[in-house]
Amino acid sequence: CRLNSADVTLPLIVRTRRIGDKMRVKGLDGSKKIKDIFIDKKIGLEKRDSWPIVVDSKGKIVWIPGIKKSIYDKKKIDSYDIVLKYN
């Protein structure tokens, strides 16, 4: 995930999901519930509560590692100064 620090509020925080979490998904107009993203990707209930979610300090979800990128993700040709990796 490539981010521009001008688009997010640092520091970035890794947390687990919260009830009502929504994310502005890359390539989709509007937002989508995190619950629905997990269901669409067939992530089991036992894994959902421990799956990492990256948010900025204002609470905007910027990335769900291994699952979805937000509208804040940049292409390689765009300007970015933060790179997040997940193995």
C-alpha positions as CSV (number, residue, x, y, z in Angstrom):
1,C,0.0,0.0,0.0
2,R,1.5,3.3,-1.1
3,L,0.3,6.5,0.7
4,N,1.0,10.2,0.5
5,S,1.3,11.8,3.9
6,A,-0.6,14.8,2.6
7,D,-3.8,12.6,2.2
8,V,-3.7,11.0,5.7
9,T,-3.1,12.2,9.2
10,L,-0.1,10.7,10.9
11,P,0.6,8.7,12.9
12,L,-0.9,5.5,11.3
13,I,-2.4,3.1,13.7
14,V,-2.9,-0.7,13.4
15,R,-6.0,-1.9,15.2
16,T,-8.8,-4.5,14.8
17,R,-12.3,-3.9,13.5
18,R,-14.9,-2.0,15.3
19,I,-18.7,-2.1,15.0
20,G,-19.8,0.2,12.2
21,D,-16.4,0.6,10.6
22,K,-16.6,1.8,7.0
23,M,-14.0,2.3,4.3
24,R,-13.8,4.2,1.1
25,V,-12.7,1.4,-1.2
26,K,-10.4,2.1,-4.2
27,G,-12.4,1.8,-7.4
28,L,-15.8,2.2,-5.7
29,D,-17.9,5.2,-5.3
30,G,-18.8,5.8,-1.7
31,S,-17.9,3.6,1.2
32,K,-18.4,-0.1,2.2
33,K,-18.8,-1.7,5.6
34,I,-15.8,-3.6,6.9
35,K,-18.2,-6.4,7.8
36,D,-19.3,-6.7,4.2
37,I,-15.7,-6.7,2.9
38,F,-14.9,-9.6,5.2
39,I,-18.0,-11.5,4.1
40,D,-17.2,-10.9,0.4
41,K,-13.7,-12.2,0.8
42,K,-14.9,-15.2,2.8
43,I,-12.9,-14.4,6.0
44,G,-14.2,-16.6,8.8
45,L,-15.8,-15.1,11.9
46,E,-12.9,-16.3,14.1
47,K,-10.4,-14.3,12.0
48,R,-12.3,-11.1,11.6
49,D,-11.8,-9.9,15.2
50,S,-8.0,-10.2,15.0
51,W,-7.4,-9.1,11.4
52,P,-5.3,-5.9,11.3
53,I,-6.8,-2.7,10.0
54,V,-4.6,0.4,9.3
55,V,-6.2,3.8,10.2
56,D,-4.8,7.3,10.3
57,S,-5.0,9.3,13.5
58,K,-8.4,10.7,12.6
59,G,-9.8,7.1,12.2
60,K,-10.0,6.9,8.4
61,I,-9.4,3.3,7.3
62,V,-6.6,3.4,4.8
63,W,-5.9,-0.3,4.3
64,I,-7.0,-3.8,5.3
65,P,-3.8,-5.8,4.7
66,G,-4.2,-8.7,2.3
67,I,-7.8,-7.8,1.5
68,K,-8.6,-4.2,0.4
69,K,-6.9,-0.9,-0.4
70,S,-8.7,2.5,0.2
71,I,-9.0,5.4,-2.1
72,Y,-5.8,6.8,-0.5
73,D,-3.6,4.1,-2.1
74,K,-1.4,5.5,-4.8
75,K,-0.1,4.0,-8.1
76,K,3.6,3.6,-8.6
77,I,3.7,6.6,-10.9
78,D,1.9,8.8,-8.4
79,S,3.6,10.8,-5.7
80,Y,3.8,8.9,-2.3
81,D,6.1,8.9,0.7
82,I,4.8,6.0,2.8
83,V,5.0,2.3,1.8
84,L,3.2,-0.3,3.9
85,K,3.9,-4.1,3.3
86,Y,2.1,-7.1,4.7
87,N,3.4,-10.7,4.5
